[in-house]
């Protein structure tokens, strides 16, 4: 089993019912995998948007887009997940095109069930090992429930999709903006959308002070999770709690290689980002995180059209269609997950 007792998960893209059932049985019975079937590119994309997989097995000849044509989209939705191209067309040009488009393996039908199960299992485990070596721990620190999701929700979703461990530290219960227990449950639900760990503390809303235990509390979480990247509030913000968290994080994360500040609805015109994260494909995940905050849905900045428009606006500084902006506090050149590499390649100053 992978990751302790977890079964490997495979997505098989195959429009022929018999071929799909053959692959499902081979991978389920001989490799012990959990297998989901998709008949075409649209079903595959829908599955990848909702669930995570350890390997994708795709036929070439599919209705609509071919198995090769959808490879770029698969890579975008599931960065780092290996792809096995399986086809009856044993033509050299297909193999060359598959490798050019970054497929991990090319198998020609008919493939004996044991051989298919063995090779797909090997490719899946090789992918797991690569992602484990590249995996980072990312910590996002916010003053109130929903601050982090508004600022870097899509960025965290991209990290999670790349296999990074994501931790959300929220320092107050948000009592001024709603009922504390309800907001805690909303924060748990939002973190659950991307499988993030939530650390929710109970400092007094609107009275956060770096000198009143805030620094120590953040230091304890940093020591516990050992992050390589931290995202938090900017000092260019009208809200006193946001500024206090920024000051506390600067001290508490002094040993962390990378620290960046996100934009809040209360940010001032002095917020001047110099890094822009490519979050194309992850804004809808961010909206699902924000939708968990039902008690805050009346606020203008939670409106889906504004969230989408904001991501589209910031993309003007890079080549992606959607982006989230960051101010740099500290930036060591880290080599890591695809989400991180996308960020580094998409930096504009």
Phi, psi and omega per residue, in radians:
X1 nan 2.679 3.108
X2 -1.713 2.646 3.102
X3 0.879 1.042 -3.115
X4 1.385 -2.030 -3.119
X5 -1.809 0.169 -3.091
X6 -1.351 2.354 3.062
X7 -1.332 2.492 3.055
X8 -1.132 2.545 -3.105
X9 -2.005 2.226 -3.120
X10 -2.093 2.424 2.993
X11 -1.874 2.087 3.126
X12 -1.844 2.124 3.132
X13 -1.836 1.868 -3.035
X14 -2.724 2.166 -3.099
X15 -1.523 -0.332 3.121
X16 -1.432 2.064 -3.061
X17 -1.013 -0.701 -3.127
X18 -1.175 -0.775 3.130
X19 -1.140 -0.671 3.117
X20 -1.120 -0.752 -3.141
X21 -1.168 -0.651 3.082
X22 -1.022 -0.861 -3.124
X23 -1.129 -0.721 -3.138
X24 -1.064 -0.820 -3.128
X25 -1.136 -0.736 -3.137
X26 -1.079 -0.807 -3.094
X27 -1.291 -0.587 -3.135
X28 -1.280 -0.857 -3.012
X29 -1.442 -0.641 -3.038
X30 -1.704 -0.440 3.133
X31 -1.946 -0.101 3.116
X32 1.160 0.531 -3.095
X33 -1.646 2.722 2.891
X34 -1.554 2.211 -3.010
X35 -2.110 2.317 3.008
X36 -2.042 2.438 -3.104
X37 -1.831 2.483 3.019
X38 -2.311 2.396 -3.069
X39 -1.549 -0.338 -3.112
X40 -2.743 -3.079 -3.081
X41 -1.089 -0.699 -3.108
X42 -1.096 -0.788 3.123
X43 -1.157 -0.627 3.118
X44 -1.141 -0.774 3.130
X45 -1.093 -0.753 3.119
X46 -1.052 -0.729 3.130
X47 -1.134 -0.754 -3.110
X48 -1.214 -0.481 3.102
X49 -1.280 -0.424 -3.055
X50 -1.798 -0.503 -3.001
X51 -2.393 2.813 3.101
X52 -1.802 2.597 -3.141
X53 -2.324 2.813 3.112
X54 -1.732 -0.322 3.139
X55 -2.796 2.570 3.057
X56 -2.059 2.270 3.077
X57 -2.020 2.092 -3.031
X58 -2.275 2.373 2.947
X59 -1.262 2.811 3.075
X60 -1.504 -0.889 -3.078
X61 -1.412 1.783 -3.122
X62 -2.217 2.751 3.011
X63 -1.087 2.388 -3.128
X64 1.323 -2.229 3.141
X65 -1.186 2.451 3.110
X66 -1.340 2.937 3.102
X67 -1.065 -0.530 3.086
X68 -1.328 -0.685 -3.089
X69 -1.135 -0.519 -3.104
X70 -1.539 -0.040 -3.129
X71 -0.977 -0.786 3.121
X72 -1.020 -0.679 3.125
X73 -1.192 -0.671 3.090
X74 -1.079 -0.733 -3.137
X75 -1.135 -0.596 3.129
X76 -1.212 -0.754 -3.090
X77 -1.368 -0.552 -3.076
X78 -2.328 1.185 -3.105
X79 -1.053 2.332 3.106
X80 1.526 -0.150 -3.134
X81 -1.468 2.200 -3.103
X82 -1.196 2.599 -3.132
X83 -2.159 2.236 3.076
X84 -1.890 2.144 3.077
X85 -1.608 2.191 -3.087
X86 -2.176 2.139 -3.059
X87 -2.658 2.726 3.059
X88 -1.483 -0.149 -3.065
X89 -1.636 1.585 -3.097
X90 -1.446 1.080 -3.100
X91 -1.881 2.400 -3.080
X92 -0.989 -0.687 -3.095
X93 -1.069 -0.607 3.093
X94 -1.118 -0.776 -3.122
X95 -1.126 -0.749 3.123
X96 -1.085 -0.772 3.136
X97 -1.134 -0.680 3.117
X98 -1.080 -0.775 -3.128
X99 -1.228 -0.637 3.114
X100 -1.085 -0.608 3.136
X101 -1.527 0.212 2.991
X102 1.308 0.627 2.930
X103 -1.284 2.638 -3.109
X104 -1.585 -0.393 -3.121
X105 -2.728 2.606 3.122
X106 -2.280 2.008 -3.111
X107 -2.071 2.425 -3.099
X108 -1.834 2.226 3.080
X109 -1.228 2.642 -0.054
X110 -1.389 2.411 3.098
X111 -1.944 2.173 3.075
X112 -0.958 2.468 -3.093
X113 -0.924 -0.735 -3.115
X114 -1.139 -0.669 3.124
X115 -1.182 -0.728 3.116
X116 -1.082 -0.835 -3.122
X117 -1.087 -0.742 -3.110
X118 -1.116 -0.820 -3.052
X119 -1.254 -0.694 3.110
X120 -1.131 -0.688 3.094
X121 -1.093 -0.750 3.131
X122 -1.099 -0.799 -3.128
X123 -1.106 -0.718 3.129
X124 -1.090 -0.744 -3.114
X125 -1.257 -0.603 3.044
X126 -1.084 -0.695 3.096
X127 -1.122 -0.734 3.094
X128 -1.042 -0.752 -3.127
X129 -1.128 -0.712 3.109
X130 -1.092 -0.784 -3.113
X131 -1.176 -0.588 3.108
X132 -1.137 -0.678 3.120
X133 -1.186 -0.575 -3.073
X134 -1.589 -0.194 -2.984
X135 -1.124 2.414 3.072
X136 -2.065 2.857 2.985
X137 -1.875 2.212 -3.070
X138 -2.031 2.241 3.127
X139 -2.020 2.215 3.055
X140 -1.981 2.252 -3.056
X141 -2.056 2.163 -3.139
X142 -2.321 2.780 -3.119
X143 -1.346 -0.749 -2.995
X144 -2.279 2.771 3.007
X145 -0.980 2.347 3.125
X146 1.542 -0.223 3.122
X147 -1.016 -0.809 -3.056
X148 -1.204 -0.772 -3.117
X149 -1.081 -0.673 3.101
X150 -1.144 -0.751 -3.043
X151 -1.351 -0.830 -3.037
X152 -2.410 0.550 -3.135
X153 -1.017 -0.779 -3.125
X154 -1.235 -0.620 3.088
X155 -1.104 -0.769 3.105
X156 -1.126 -0.648 3.096
X157 -1.094 -0.690 3.104
X158 -1.149 -0.730 3.077
X159 -1.044 -0.824 -3.123
X160 -1.072 -0.711 3.132
X161 -1.136 -0.500 3.124
X162 -1.441 -0.033 3.116
X163 1.647 0.064 3.115
X164 -1.268 2.582 3.024
X165 -1.366 2.204 -3.113
X166 -2.002 2.302 -3.132
X167 -2.210 2.270 3.108
X168 -1.911 2.103 3.085
X169 -1.914 1.959 3.092
X170 -1.929 2.215 -2.902
X171 -1.609 -0.311 3.119
X172 -2.294 2.855 3.120
X173 -1.406 -0.178 -3.135
X174 1.267 0.637 -3.050
X175 -1.091 -0.558 -3.121
X176 -1.162 -0.523 -3.097
X177 -1.691 0.038 -3.132
X178 2.847 -3.017 -3.109
X179 -1.371 2.235 -2.957
X180 -1.046 -0.835 -3.112
X181 -1.079 -0.720 3.134
X182 -1.134 -0.711 -3.129
X183 -1.200 -0.558 3.067
X184 -1.143 -0.769 3.119
X185 -1.110 -0.657 3.088
X186 -1.122 -0.715 3.129
X187 -1.114 -0.695 3.088
X188 -1.096 -0.761 -3.134
X189 -1.130 -0.712 3.141
X190 -1.124 -0.778 3.108
X191 -1.083 -0.624 -3.117
X192 -1.142 -0.421 3.133
X193 -1.028 -0.635 -3.129
X194 -1.968 0.139 3.126
X195 1.250 0.489 -3.141
X196 -1.433 2.666 3.016
X197 -1.495 2.316 3.122
X198 -1.853 2.234 2.958
X199 -1.990 1.972 -3.015
X200 -2.083 1.959 -3.116
X201 -1.741 3.066 -2.999
X202 -2.195 0.714 3.014
X203 -1.139 2.681 -3.047
X204 -1.209 2.142 3.112
X205 -1.024 2.366 -3.119
X206 1.262 0.048 -3.139
X207 -2.232 0.471 3.128
X208 -1.189 2.399 -3.063
X209 -2.510 2.129 -3.140
X210 -0.955 -0.544 -3.081
X211 -1.486 -0.013 -3.084
X212 -1.985 0.782 3.044
X213 1.685 -0.137 -3.078
X214 -1.136 -0.792 -3.127
X215 -1.073 -0.815 -3.125
X216 -1.065 -0.742 -3.137
X217 -1.072 -0.751 3.134
X218 -1.198 -0.702 3.105
X219 -1.013 -0.703 -3.132
X220 -1.122 -0.701 3.112
X221 -1.204 -0.713 3.104
X222 -1.053 -0.758 3.120
X223 -1.122 -0.587 -3.106
X224 -1.290 -0.809 -3.018
X225 -1.681 -0.330 3.110
X226 0.916 1.097 -3.084
X227 -1.323 2.657 2.979
X228 -1.690 -0.328 -3.131
X229 -2.366 2.444 3.092
X230 -2.297 2.343 3.034
X231 -2.054 2.377 -3.129
X232 -2.705 -3.040 -3.124
X233 -1.189 2.722 3.021
X234 -1.515 2.683 3.010
X235 -1.287 -0.298 -3.140
X236 -1.529 1.304 -3.003
X237 -2.631 2.443 -3.131
X238 -1.310 -0.417 -3.056
X239 -1.422 2.207 -3.076
X240 -1.110 -0.586 3.115
X241 -1.149 -0.673 3.139
X242 -1.123 -0.750 3.121
X243 -1.150 -0.670 -3.142
X244 -1.124 -0.726 3.119
X245 -1.125 -0.734 3.100
X246 -0.994 -0.838 -3.119
X247 -1.081 -0.726 -3.122
X248 -1.178 -0.708 -3.132
X249 -1.139 -0.693 3.123
X250 -0.967 -0.672 -3.136
X251 -1.392 -0.823 -3.007
X252 -1.216 -0.380 -3.100
X253 -1.891 0.460 -3.045
X254 -1.074 -0.338 3.128
X255 -1.730 0.003 -3.106
X256 -1.475 2.315 -3.065
X257 -1.099 -0.626 -3.053
X258 -2.291 2.210 3.118
X259 -2.356 2.251 -3.141
X260 -2.338 2.711 -3.111
X261 -1.987 2.366 -3.141
X262 -1.739 2.951 -3.140
X263 -1.588 2.352 3.038
X264 -1.908 2.819 3.059
X265 -1.010 -0.433 -3.139
X266 -1.647 0.170 3.106
X267 -1.105 2.578 3.134
X268 -1.582 3.072 3.118
X269 -1.189 -0.184 3.099
X270 -1.408 -0.117 3.035
X271 -1.161 1.981 -3.052
X272 -2.271 1.590 -3.096
X273 -1.209 2.594 3.046
X274 -2.228 0.115 2.992
X275 -2.351 2.459 -3.097
X276 -2.288 2.102 -3.064
X277 -1.568 2.241 3.051
X278 -1.255 1.875 -3.122
X279 -2.030 0.398 3.122
X280 -1.032 2.244 -3.103
X281 1.645 -0.146 -3.094
X282 -2.033 -0.026 3.126
X283 -1.179 -0.622 3.101
X284 -1.136 -0.613 3.049
X285 -1.131 -0.729 3.078
X286 -1.016 -0.724 3.133
X287 -1.130 -0.598 3.068
X288 -1.178 -0.619 3.069
X289 -1.123 -0.803 -3.124
X290 -1.167 -0.567 3.137
X291 -1.118 -0.377 3.094
X292 -1.136 -0.406 -3.115
X293 -1.560 1.185 -3.098
X294 -1.057 -0.586 -3.101
X295 -1.206 -0.251 -3.107
X296 -1.925 0.133 -3.010
X297 -1.136 -0.318 -3.136
X298 -1.355 -0.183 -3.082
X299 -1.376 2.391 -3.056
X300 -0.987 -0.715 -3.030
X301 -1.267 -0.093 3.067
X302 -1.597 -0.119 -3.073
X303 -1.123 2.257 -3.107
X304 -0.966 -0.678 -3.104
X305 -1.155 -0.597 3.108
X306 -1.256 -0.690 3.108
X307 -1.063 -0.796 3.139
X308 -1.142 -0.747 -3.118
X309 -1.118 -0.655 3.129
X310 -1.127 -0.782 3.109
X311 -1.104 -0.664 3.123
X312 -1.188 -0.687 3.136
X313 -1.050 -0.862 -3.059
X314 -1.196 -0.291 3.117
X315 -1.215 -0.211 3.133
X316 -1.112 -0.276 -3.120
X317 -1.651 0.061 3.121
X318 -2.639 -3.027 -3.062
X319 -1.561 -0.247 3.140
X320 -1.271 2.895 3.122
X321 -1.584 -0.263 3.130
X322 -2.473 2.431 -3.077
X323 -2.619 2.738 2.966
X324 -2.104 2.404 -3.040
X325 -1.643 2.591 3.113
X326 -2.445 2.509 2.916
X327 -1.670 2.429 -3.112
X328 -1.592 2.227 2.970
X329 -1.689 -0.798 -3.122
X330 -2.663 2.388 -3.067
X331 -2.559 1.606 2.945
X332 -1.335 2.593 -3.141
X333 -1.385 1.733 -3.102
X334 -1.662 2.405 3.024
X335 -1.793 2.135 -3.062
X336 -2.749 -2.387 -3.007
X337 -1.188 2.874 3.077
X338 -0.976 -0.617 3.122
X339 -1.082 -0.685 3.141
X340 -1.214 -0.756 -3.126
X341 -1.107 -0.648 3.083
X342 -1.068 -0.726 -3.137
X343 -1.097 -0.859 -3.068
X344 -1.091 -0.622 3.133
X345 -1.348 -0.264 -3.092
X346 -1.840 0.345 -3.109
X347 -1.357 2.311 3.018
X348 -2.283 2.331 -3.122
X349 -1.942 nan nan
